[in-house]
């Protein structure tokens, strides 16, 4: 298959792809599209940036358009689950772009936005729902979404959903779906837990792997610099000093392990005269959208992110990925550096490794089966450390940060509000308080309402 037209996709899909100048499918698309069109379950392994979304979106849209049905209130025919809001938005946009000549509806479901708005979008029925697991279950519980008519289920970035603790939500969601359905798993890595999950939920799946599990992007030039933790701010400023001035660092994505660490890095860069934005779970949805939009537009050339927020950052032209702190989960390194060298471009990945992070580096090299090139500290590093320390001492105290965890979807209702189904709805479509993780009778205790991740 050398063109999308050769798959036998609907003419409207081929036309939409031509509008985007997409003609030649990628390896994951070549291997996945035909079996998905035929109705097979799929277990697909492909690193980020390989065209994974189109690999499931195109055949799904083809199948839904070929068998049109009347939309039922609060129901959907296809459900795509992803771990973060940014990834949900990205996937939904792809469905909208590819299906723009089809009469199919797509809506997103995630936290950080008012739940009544999403309820209104679902009220007349939707063909495709793209969602984070937590907010999805909140809507099901409120009687605002019925999953009994789902024909196709997709789990994208399945490994990250397990890393973020979504396993109980996933089990609950799958229990609400029809047994007769098509299920598609896609992931960049395939740890044992994902294999077990796939074995449970997939039926005679077609296995697709365009790269061995955990291999890193071939066009990414990887390097590591050993540096003391306290001197990392000076090193980062040296690497980024030309950012935004047409220098070698055209657009950089900087990773930290924690949300507060990301804010601290942004503040330190700002004190040094380098504009940067942060994106993480403590940021409101509008803040995250504004930061990502500025990064995409190039008005902000440095974006500091945590792993949970970085899923779904699909920005062309990211020249550098800087691991300011190495991840303690080696698979996360693969996802991080996959943010560069996308769509045929090349990129650089630089890791800052403190003494206590050396075990993390060894785990990464073991997983990826390759040694990372070690670079020496820059010649002017000591002078940069002194200058950075002077700037930090002169900077005003950091403002006290209000804690806000937007990984949890707060969809609270007034006290005493009915949790049951809408009038006339089948109560089997509801999630009972006793059946939810972290509720009465479960781990974490307490029967009160609590939001979920997403």
N, C-alpha and C positions, 0 to 999 in steps of 0.2 A: 504494500500500500504506500504509494508515494504522494498522494494528495488526499485531502479530506473527502472530496467527491467520490473517491474510489471505495469508501466505506459504505456507500449507499445511504448516507445521512439525508434527511429531508432537505429539499432545495432551499427552504428558508434558512436553515442552519448554515449551509454552505455559503449562501449569500452574505449572512452576517459575518462569517469568518473572512470572506473576501474584503468586506468593509474594513476589517482590522489588519488586512494584509497577511492573514494567516493562510498558508497554503500547504506547507509541508509538515506533517505530524511528527511529533517526537517519539522516541522509542516506547515510552510508557503509554502513549496514546495508541500507537500501532498495535501493541499487545493487549490493551484493555478495551478499546472501543468495540471491536467485533463481539467478544463474548458478553459484554454488558448489553449490547443490542439484542443478543439472542436470549437474554434473561438469566444468564449464569451468575452465581455469586462470585465475587472477586476478592482475593487477598493480594493487594498490590504493595510492593516495596519500591519506593523511589525517593531519592533525596530531593529536598526542596529546590524549586526552580527548574524542574524538568517537565512542567506542563501537566502536573497531576490533576489539577482542577478540571481542565478540559477533558481529561481522560474519563471522568465520570459524568461531568455535566452534559457533554454533547450527546452521548447515547441515552442518558436519562430524558433529556428534552425530546429526543427523537421518539422514544417509546411513549411518553406522555401525550405528545401531539398526535401520534398514530392511533391512539385509543382515547379520544376525547370523552369526558364524562361531565355530567352536571355537578357543579360544586355544591357540597353539603355544608351547612352552617357549622362553623368552628371545626372543620375537618381539613385534612390535607392528604394529598396522594403521595408525596415524596418528602422525606425528612433527612436533612443533612446536619450532623452534629459536629461541632468543632470546639476546641478548648477556649478560645479567646474571642472577644468582641471584634477585634481588628480582623481576625481571620474570617469570622462570620460575615462581616461587611464585604471583605474581598471576594469570598465565594459567591455571595448573593449578587454582587456586581457582575461577576463573570456569567452567572445564569441569565441576568438581565441583558447583558451585551449579546450573548450567543442566541438568546431567544427573542430578540427584539422584533422579529417578523412573525412570531408565533403568538397565538392568543392564550398564553399561559401566564399565570400570576406568580410572583415571588415575594416573600416577605421575610424580614429578619426578626429574631427573638433573642434578646440578650439584656443583661442588667445595666444599670446606670441611666436608664431612661424611664419615663412614667409607664407603668404597666397598662393603664387604660388605653393609651395610644395603640399598644400592641393588640389589646383585646378588640378594639374597633377594626384593626386591619384583618383580624382572623374571623370576624363575625359572619362574613358572607362566604367563608371557605376560601382556601388558597391551594394552588397546585403544588408549590414547593415552599417548604419552610426550612430556613437555615438558622440554627439555634445553638446556644450554649446550653448544656444540660440543666443547670440550676434554674434559670428563668423558665425554661420549657416546662419543668415539673411544677413550678409555681402556677403557670397558666392552666395546666391540666387540673391541678387541685381546685382552682377557682371555677372550673367548668367552662373555661374559655378556649380549650383546645381538646379535640377528640382524636386520638391516635388509632382508632380501630379500623380506619380505611387506608392506612399507609401501605402503599404497594412497594416502595423502594426505600431502604434505609442506607445511609452512608455514614461511616465513622471516618472522619478525616483527622490526621495527626493523632491516631489512636494511642500511640505511646505517650504523647504529652498529656492526654486526658487521664491516663493512669497515673502519671507522675504527679498530677495536680489533685489527685484524690477523688476523681469522678467515678470510680468503679461502682460504688453503690447506686449512684444516680443512673448510670448506664444500665445496670441490671434492672432497675425499676422501670426505666423507659422501655427496654426490650420486652419486659413482661406485659406491657400495655399494648404491644403491637400484634398484628395478626401473625399467626404461625406461618401462613403462606405469604411470603414476601421475598423480594430480592434484597440481598444484603451485600454491601461493598465496604471492604476495609482498606484504608490507605494509610501508610505510615512511612517515615523516613528510616526508621530502625525497627528491628523485630526482636525485642527481648522476649524471654520465655513467657512472661506474663501475657504479652500480646498474642503469642502463639496459642496459649491456652484459651484466651478469649475468642480468638478466631475459630478454634476448634469447636467451641460451644455454640457460636451463633451463625456459622456459615455451613451451608450444605453443599458438599462436593464442589468446593470452590476452585476456580481457575487461579493458579498462583502466578503472579507476575512480579519479576524482580529485574529492573533494568540495571541495577548496580548491586554489588554485594552489600549486605547490611553494614551500616556504619562507615562506608567509605566516604571520603570528603571530596568536595568538588575538585575536579582535575585542574581547573584553571585558576585555583586559589593558591597564591604564593604564601605559604605559612611560615611564620617565624615566632620565636619567643625571646624575650629579654628578661634576664634575671635581675631583680631590683628589690630593695627593701620596701616594705609596705608603706612606710611613712614618706618615701620618696617618689611614689607613683604619681602624685599630682604634678610634680615638676616634669617627669618623663612624658606624661600625657600632653602637657602644654608644649613641650618641644616637638612632639609628633604632629600636633595640630596647629602649630603656629602659623602655617600658611593657609589654614582652612578659611574659605570665604574670600580669599584674595587671588584666586586663580592658580594657587600653588599645587603641589603634588597630591595633597589630600583634597579631593574634589567634594566628597560627601562621605562622612564617617559615621558609623553606628558603633557606639561604645556600650559595652555590657558590664553591669555590676550584678552582684548576687542579691542585693537587697534594695528595697524601695528608698529607704532613707540614704543609703549609699549613693543611689542615682542622684537624688536631690543635692547631696553634698558635692558630688563631682560637678554638677551644673553650676552650683554656687562658686566653687573654686575656679572654674573656667571663666565665669563671668567676671570675677575679681581680676583675672589676668587679661581681660579684654577679648575673650573668645566667646562669642554668642553660642549658646546651646540650649536645648529643650530636653525635658525628661518625660518619659512615658512609662507608667507603671500602674499597679492596681490601686494606689491611693489617689490617683488623679480622677477627676470626674470625667464622664464620657465626653462632654464638650471640650475639656482641656486636652484629652487624648486626641480627639479629632483635629483640634487646631494645631497641636504639635506635629502630628503626622502630615497634615496638609502643608505646613510650612517646610517640612523636610522634603516632601515630594516636589514642592515648587522650587526648592533651592534657596528660599529666603533664609532658612536655617540649615546650615550645612553639617551640624553636629547634633545627633540625637542620642541621648543616653537612655538605655532601656534595661529592664529586667527580662528574664526569660519568658515569664508568663505574658508580658505585653508584646514581646517581639514576634510571637507567632502571628502571621498575617501581615507583617510588614513586607510588602512586595513592592519595592521601590527600585526602579532602574537607575543605574549610575552610582550605586554605592561603591566607592573605590576602595574603602577600608572598613574592615571590622576589627575593632580593638577590644580584646578581652582584658578590660581593666582588672577584673578579678576572674580567675579561672573557675568554671563551674565545678561543683562537687559531684555532679552526675555527668559522666563523660559523654553520653549521648547528646547532652545539651550543646556540647562544643560543635558537633556536626551541624545541628540546626543553626547555631549562631553564625558560623562562617559561611553557611549557605545563603546568607543575606547578600553576599557579594558574588561576583562572577555569575550573574544571572543573564539569561537570554543570549548566551554566546560571548559575553564580555569576560574580561579577566579581572582579578581583584586581589587584594592583599589582606591577610589576616595576621595581626600582631597580638601576641599574648604577653601580658606582664605577669611574671611569676615570682612571688615572694617565697621565702624559705619554707613557710608552712603550707604552701600550695604545690610543692614539688610532688607529693603523692598524687595530686589531681592530674598533673602533667603526665606522670607515668601511666595512670589509668587511661588517659586520652590516647597516648601513643600505643598502648596495648590494644585499645578498641579499634583504632584506625589502621593499625599495623604499619605505621610509618613514624620515623623520627622527625620531630619538628626542628628546623634549623635554628641554631642559637645565634643571636646577634649580640654584639658588644654594646655597652652603653655609649651614647653619643659623646663626642669629644668635649662638648661644652656642657656636659650634664651637671657637674659640680656647681658651676656658676648658675645654672638654671635652678638647682635646689636652693641655693642661697636666695636667689631672687624670688622664688615661689614662697619661701618661708617669710620673707620680708613683706610680700603682698598680703599673705594670710594674717600676719600680725596687725597690719594696718587696716584690714577689712573690718566693717562693723559686725557685731555679733549676729549669728544666724538667727532668723526669726523662729519663734517657737512654732513647730508644725502641729497642726490639728490632725489627729489620726483619723483617717477615713479609709476604710477597706472596701473599695468598689469591686473586689472580686466576689463579694456577696451581693446578691440581688435582693434588695429590700422591697418586697411587694406586700407590705403589711396592710391589713384591713382594720376598720374600726373594731373595738372590742365587742365581742358578741356576734360579729358578722357570721353568716351561715357559710360553712365550708362545704356544704353539700353541692350536688349537681344543680344545674339550672333546671327549671321546671321542664319536665318531659324528657330530660336526659337520662341515659342509662348510668346508674351509679357505678357500674363496673369500670367506667372510664375515669373514675376519680382515684386520687391517691389519698389513702387514709393516713391520719397522723401516726398511727402505730406502725405503718409500713415504711416510714421515712427514716433514713439514717440520722442518728443524732437526736431522735425524738423519744417520746415516752416508750420505755421498754427497750430502747436501743442504746448503743454506745454514746456516751456524752450525757445521758439522762435528760431530764427536763422535758415537759410536754409543751412548752411555750413555742410560739412561732419563731422560726429563725430563717433568715435568707440563706441562699446558697451561693456557691462560687459561680462565676461566669462573667 
